[in-house]
Amino acid sequence: MPNGAYMRMFVMKKGVKAGICLCVSVLMGMAVPILHMPVLHAELAGEPAKTLILYTLQDESQIDQVNFLDLLVGQFTGDITVADAETCDVEMLDSFSNIVYFSCVEKALPARFTEALDRYSGPVFAIGRNFAQLGSQFSFVHTSDNEVITAVRYLPQEIEEAAPEKWYISKLEVHADAGVKILASATTKTKEQIPVIVQKGDRVICSEEILARSLTQALNGFFGEPHPPKITCYLRLEDVHPNADPERLREIAEYLAEKKIPYLIAVIPTYISGDREMHYDDAPKLVETLQYMQDHGASIILHGYRHQYRSDETGEGFEFWDVENDRPIYQERTTEALTRADFNSEAAYLDFLANGKAFEREYIERAIVMGVQELVTHKLYPVGFEAPHYSMSAQGYKVVSEYFSHYFGQVQLTDTTRLEAEASLMESQPAFFHGMRLCPETLGYIEERNELHSLESIRKTIQINRQYPNAYLSAFYHPYLGVEGLKALVDALEQVEGAEWLDPKTRKQWVHAGNIRITTGEGRVEVSKPLISGAYERDFILKNSVKWGVVVVWGGPFLITLVVRAGVNIYRRINPVEKGV
């Protein structure tokens, strides 16, 4: 269950942002292709733009802002390189189709960088401050004092968005120069319109504190719309673990099947509560329900393996983030957390962190492989991933990208704290996702005991987001709340004219976990796996084999009599001459 504190404003701001025993040795090696259920997403037309993101920061604590920009640029290209403007190899600039520069501080840059950028002939999009360091092609504008604004209007599409209360933005002072075009303006408290995004030729300048929806629109024009505009809806059922109520799920499944709406189910293979542990082999009725859902429009998303790290109940706890210490997973859950104070030297602490990163990688890999193997044992086929509470380190996303092509939800932007989480407005492929694609969750969820207010908030966000080409309108819902709240959420999404429901089975996605390969496309899910994929499936088969063995032992004579009688009857039918014998 993701954190309830959502940052829906998508804002670039200085320092803080407001608002992802059966001959086993033989059987394990047998690859068995499975074709399951009738169930393609068009990639960007042509070659994606090769983009260089350059940044200038006060210190590395601001790297979350660079990652957020990476997330926004990833909406338009998956070929992104990120580099520090102060240390980058300036000879590489000409190898990129375009450059996006971000600075949240006015800081002197090496002369070689300014000269190289001045010579660069491709388009450049500059955000923030430090424009004076970017060469003569940016001399047509400078920033002035901050102004309190009430709204931002993106002028080409005349899309307006209200600003948060007491929101400050830097006014761009445009020099008397022909050919300057204002792309976005902000409304001040005194009703004055001030420029906040301006363009001259192929040079674009954007104020630092711009609302990210407006920034996304400006980037959309900078890159060029990759395909015809399309609004995408998706609905995700959250935190479905082995202790979930199959009756409530079945009611929801039948409603969505009747509506013919494709949807996602965030599934957790293991349920932990105190000393109690459950797996799906303990919940056969629930498995049957999930299989029914999978066959009637649902796509399974792996939502961690246990959705808890230390002693929390599944669904409440974090799995890939040590929330008590607000840091990545560096140790076993049963050990006392070590901090800098526990080490006599910085070198010893750095060794601990290095070992911790190795532990984190192995920990995440084990959870993914075991999770996929357990689900596939029950003929449940995950086609994407979502981290519990959207909390995961940068290394975590790299590990996940080695197993999944698609990630669903929101994204943690820094290893410093889990509280910096965001989502893009559209589907994105940022550099720190290492080729994986983000299908963003942009609307939030229906909150228990706050259903009406949260639904109204979702409706308002839908009205804002639907103005933007290629936006996602995506929300999640906890099935334990029952079907009625879900109907209200579905109704809100169905009101968006022309929107299309996301169905991973119609897109090209893949999951590679251990010896299991899952692919989707053209309405189908294909699975390639050994007959026994791992220890869980082996034990599951053994346990069920023992059950059948008991049946045979205790019911053997009766079963043998039935088989003999059936054989005699068949023989007599095909040999009527001997019927009287």
N, C-alpha and C positions, 0 to 999 in steps of 0.2 A: 504494500500500500504506500504510494508516494506521499511525501510530506504535504500537509494541507496548506502550507504557506506558499502561495504561488506568486511569481513575479510576472504579471501578464502585460506589463507596459512595454517590454522589449526596449529598454532605454540604454543608450550609451551615455555615461555620465562620469565625471571625474571621480576616481576613488571608489565609488559604489554604484551598482546598478539597482534600480528599483524593480520595484516590481520583481542526466540518458544513465554325475555317475552315468552320463548318457553318451559315452564316447565323445566327451567334450573336446578333446584335442582335435578330432576330425571336424566336428560340427562347427567349432568356432571359426574355421577357415572357409566355410561354405558361403559364398556371396549369394544372397537370394534377392533378386529385384522384386519389388512390390509395386503394383500400380493401384493407387487408392483414389477413389472418388473423383467424379467429374468436377472438377474445380479448375499480363505482359505489360509490363509497364514500358512505355516508350522512353528510351534514354534521350539525352539531349541531342537534338539534330546535329549531324556532322561532328567534327572534332570539338571538344570543349576548349574554352579559352584557357591558355596557360598563364596563370595569374601569380604575380609575386605580391605578397603582403609584407610591407616594411613597417616597422614600428619604432617609436622613440618613447621610452618610459622613464619615469623618475627612478623606479626600482622594480625588481622582479615581482613584487607583491601585486603589481597592476597587470600581470599577465592574463588575468581573467578577461580583461577588456579586449586584449588581442584575440583570445579564443572566441569571444563573442562575435567579434568582427569576422573571424574565420568561419564561424557558423553562418553568418549572414551572407558572406561571399560564396559559401558552399551551396547556396540555393541556385547559383548560376553556373558553376563549374566545379568539377571534381579534381581538377589539376591545379593544386595550390601549393606554393612554397611560402613558408613564413620565415622571415629573417629580421634581425636587428639592424636598423639603418646605420648604426655607428660602426658595426663590425662586418657588415656584409661585403662580399666580393663584388665591387661595382662593375667588373667586367662581365658579369652574368646578366645585367639588366636587359641587354638587347635580345636575350634569348626568350623573353617573355612577351606574350601578346599584349598585356596591360599590367599596370601597377596600381595597387591600392596602398596608400600611406596613412598611418594613424599615429598621432602624437597627443598625449595628454599633458605635455609640459613644453615650455619654450626652452630649447636647449641647443647649444651650438653643435653642428654636425661637421664632420671632416670635409674639407674643401673638395676632396676627390669625389665625395658622394654628391655634393651639390652640382659639381660640374658634370658628372655622369648623368644625373637626372635631368639637367638642363639640355643635354644632348639627346636624351631618349626621345624617340619619335612616336612611340605608341601612346595610347590614352592613359591618363593618370587621374585617379580619384583620391583627393586628399581630405582627411577628416581630422578635426580637432584644432590644434595650434601649430605653431612653428612654421607657418607658411613662408615666412621670410627666408628660411633655410633651404627652400626647395628650388631656388633658381629664378631666372627672369620670367619664365612662363607663368609664374604665380604672383607676379607683382601687381596684378589688377585688383587685389583685395587684401584687406587685413581685418583682424578682429578688434571689436571695441568692447565696452563694458557689458556685463551681463544684464539682461532684462528679465523681469518676471513675466511669463507668458500664460495665456489661457488655452491656446490651441495652436496646432500646426496644420497648414494647408499645403498639400502637394498640388501644384498648379496645373501640370499637364492633364491630370485626370480629375482635378477639382475634388480631391478627397480630403476631408478635414477630420482631424482627431483631437479631442480634448486633451489638454495636458494635465498632469497631476497638480494638485494644489501647491502653490508656492514653487513652481518649477522655473528655474533660471536657465537662460540660454544665451550664448554669445551672439551678438549682432555682427553680421558681416558688413563691413564698410567697403562698398565697391567704388573704385576710383573712376573718375570721368574717362571712360574708355568704351569705344563702340564695340559691339558684338558680345556684350555680357548678357546672359539670360538668367533670370531668376527662376529656379525650379521649385523652390518651396519658401514660404514665408510663415512667420509666426505672428500671432495676434497678442499684443501686449495688454496689460491691465488698463491702459489708457486708449485701447482700440487702435493703436498704431500698427501698421504692417511692416515688419522688419525682415530683410532677407536672411535666410539660414542655410540655403543650398543654392549655389550659383555656378554657372558654367560659361566658359569661353572656349570655343572650339572643342578640343578633346581633353580639356582640363576642367575638372569639377572640384569645387571646394565646398565642404560641408561643416557646419558648426558641430562642436564636440558633443553637446548635450542633446542632440536631435533624437526625437522619438524613433525607435527602430523600424516601425512600419513605414514611416516616411523615408528613412534611409534605405530600406528594402526597395521602395519604389524608385528611388534615384539610382540604385545599383541595377535595377531592372532595365532602366533606360540606358545605363552605361554599358551593360553587357548585351542588351537586345533581348527581347522576349524569346526564349528558346523554343516555344511551341504555343499553339493557340491557348488562350486563357481557359482554365478549368478549375472550378472549386471542388475540393475533395473532402468528403465527410468520412470519419471513421468512429466507430463505437467499440470500446474495449470493456469487457467484463473483467473485473479486477480481483486478484487474490483468491483464486479457486484452488484450494488445497484438499487433501484427502479427508478432511473433517467438514467439508462444505455440505450443505443440504441438497441432496439430489432432487428432491421434490420441487424446491424453489427454482433450481436450475432448469428442470424439465419444463416448468411453466413458462419461464423466460424463453427457452429454446423454441417451444411451440409457437409462442407469439412472434418471435423474429422469423421463424420459418414461414409462418402464414404471411408475414409482411414481405417475404423474399429479400430480406436485408442481410448482406454479408457483414460479419463482425469478427472481433478478435476476442480470445479468452487468454488472460494472463494466468498461466498455470504453474503451481508450485508442487513439485513431486513429493515433498516430505512435510509433514505437519509435526511441530514440536510444541508442547506445552508442559512445562515442568519436566517430570520424568516420563511423560507420555509421548510416544513417537508412533506416527502412522504413515503408511505408504499406500499407494493406490491398490496394492493387492489386498489391503484391509477394507477396501470400499468398492466391491464389485458393482453395486447398483450405481454408484457415482460414475464409475468407469463407463458403464453402459450408457449413461446419460451424456457424458462427454463425447463418446463415439457417435451418438445420435446427433449431437450438435455439430460435430466435425462433418458429418454427412449431409447436414442441412444448413450450410452457409458459414459455419464458424472456421476460423483459422487459429491454431494453437500458437501461443507465444510463451517461450520459457521465461518465467519470472523468478529467476534464481533457483536454487535447489532447496533451501530451507527457509528463506526469507527471515533469517535471524542469525545473530553472530554469537552472543554470549548466552544470556538466560531468558531473553524475551520470548513471548509467544510468536509463532509463525504469523506473519502478516503485520505484526506490530514492530518487530525488531528489524534492524538493518543486517544485511549479509555481507556486502562488499565494502563496507565503511565502518570503522570503529567509531561509532557515534559518541561514546563516552569520552573519547579523547579527540574527537573531530579530526581524524587522520585516516590514512589508508590502513588496510589490514596487514600488520607486521608480525603478528604472533598467533599462536593457537588460542582459541577462545577460552580455554581452561587455565591459561597462565596469566599471572598478574602483569598488567601493562607497564612496560618500561618507558621512562622518559629521559630527557637530557640529564636531569638531576641524578639519575641512577648510574651515571658513568663518570669516571675520574678525568677523562680527557675528551677533547673534541674528536680525536682520531678514533677512539673506542666507540663513540656515539655514531660516527659516520660508518664504521664497520657494521654496527647494529642496523642502521638504515639500509645498507647495501644487502645484508642478509634478509632484512625485512621485505625488500622489493622482490627478491628471489622467492621468498615464502609466499608473497601475495600472488605472484604469477602462478605458482603451482596450486595454490588454494583455489583460484578462480578456474583454472583449467580442470581441476578435479570436479568442481561443482557443475561445470557445464557438461562434461562428458557423462557423469553419473546421471544428471538430470535428463539429458537426451535419451540415454539408454533406458532409463526407467519408463519414460513416457512411451517410447517406441515399443517396449515390451507389451504395453497395453494397447498397441495400435493407435496411439495418439502421436501425431507427427508435428513437432514444432517447426515453424517456418521463420521465426525471428526471436529477438531477445529484448527484455526490459529489465533493467537493474531495479531491485527493491528500493523504494523511496527515491528513485532516480539518482542514487548516490554511488559514485565510483570514481576512482582516480584516473589520471591520464593513462597510466600503464594498463589499468583495467580495460579501458576502451580499446587499446591496442590488442590486448589478449582476446577480447570478444570479437574483434574484427577478423581474427584468424579462424573463427568458428562460424560466424554468421555474416550474411551479406546485408541484413537490414536490422535496424534498431528502432524501437518504438518508445515514444515518451518525450521527456525533457532531458537536458544534459547538464551535468556538473562541470563548471568551467575552470576550477582550480583545485589543486591538491591541498590548499591551505584550509578550506572550510567547505562543508557540504551546502552551506546556505546560499552560495552563488550558483544557482541553477537557472537555466533558460531553455527556451525552444525557439527555433526559427518560425517564421510565418508560413514558409513553404518547405517542401522536402529539401534536404540539404546533404551535402557530402563534404564536410570540412576536412582540412588536412589532418587534424588530430584524431579523426575517425579512421584513418589509414585505409580508405577505400570503401568502408561501410557507409550505408546511407541511413539518414535519420528520417523517419516518418513522425513528425512532431505532434505532440499533444498540446493543443492551444487553448482549450476552453475550461479545463478543470474538471470538477466532478460534483455530483449531488451529495451534499454533506448530511450525515445522519443528524436528526433533530434540528436541521436548518434547511430543510428541503426547498421550501418556497423561495427563500432568499438566494440560495445558491443557484436555483433554476433561473431566477430572474437575472442574476449576474451572467450566467451562461448565455441567455438570450441577448443581453446587451452586447456581449463580446461577439456573438455571431453577427449582429448588425454592423459592427465595426469591421470585422475581418472579411465579410463577404464583399466589401468594396474593392478588395485588392485581388488582382489577377493571380491565379494559381495558389491561392491561400488554402490552408488546411482548416477545417472546422472539425475538431476532434476532441472527444471527451471520454471519460471512463466512469464506470458505474459498479457499485458493489452489489452482487446478486442477493445478499442476505436482506437487502432493503425491500425485496419483493418486486413484482412486475409492474405495479402501478406507477411508481416513480420513473421506471425505465420508459414507460409509454409516454410520459410527459417530455422526457429528454428526446426520444425519437421524434415526437411531434415537432419539437423546436428545430431539429435538424432537417426534417422533411419540408419545412416551410421555405427553405432556400431553393429557389427556382434554378433548375439546371445543374445542381450539384450532383456529383457522382460518388457512390459509396466505394470505399477502398476494399478491394478483395485481393489479398496476396496471392491467391491461387491463379489469378489471371496475369500475374507479373512474373518476371524472371528473378527468383530469389533462390538462395541456397543455404544449407546448413551442413557443415562438415564437422562431425564430432566423433573422435575415436575411429571406429570402423563403420560408421553410419554416414550415409550420404542422402540428403533430402533436397529435392529441387521442385520448384513450382513453375507453372507456365501453361498458358492456353487452357486454363480451367482445371488443371490436374496437379496432384501431388505425387511425385515418384520417389520411392525409397529403395536404396540399395543397402543391404546389411547382411552380416553373417546370420546363420540360423540362430545362434546364441551370441548376442552382442557383448555380454559382460556378466559379472557376478550376479547382479540382480535378476537378469533374465534366466540364468542357469538355476538359481535358487527357486525362482517362480515356477519353472518347468518341473523341477524336482518335487516341489511341494504338491503340485497338481498331479504329478505322476503317482505320488504316494497315495493321494486320495483315490485315484482310479484303481490303484493296486488293492486297496482295502475293499473296494466295490467288487473287484474280480474275485478276491479270496472268499469274501462272505457270500457273494451271490453267484459264485462259479457254477455249481451244479444246476441251478435254475437257468442261468444263461446258456450253458451247454445244451440243456434239454430244448430250449427255445430254438437254438441254432440248428440242432439235429432235425427237429420237427419241420422247420422252415425248409431245410435242404430236401427232406423227403417229399414235402408238398411240391416243391419246384421240380424234383425229379419225376414225380408222377404226372405233372402237367406236360412235361416234354416227352414222356414215354407212356402214353395212354394205354398201349397194348398190355402193359404189366400192371394196370391199375388195380386189379383184384389180388395181386400177390401180397 
